[in-house]
Amino acid sequence: MKIFAQRVKELRLEKGMSQKQMAEILKIKQQSYARYELDTSEPCYDMLVEIAKYFEVTTDFLLGLSDY
């Protein structure tokens, strides 16, 4: 799911946020969030939806199934 890792990092950086800030928003550990960006872990469905809602994008975009 390399595209997810790239997109979630890009979206976070566009907002000028740190990984720690994102983890706090998502109510997870910073290490867990970092693994998403490193492509060593994948979020569960519920977390994927929360990330999409926060960034106001679709889950399809996060997963690389659409370009918008």
Buried (B, 14 or more C-beta within 10 A) or exposed (E): BEEBBEBBBEBBEEEEBEBEBBBBEBEBEBEBBBBBBEBEBBBEEEBBEBBBEBBEBEBEBBBEEEEE
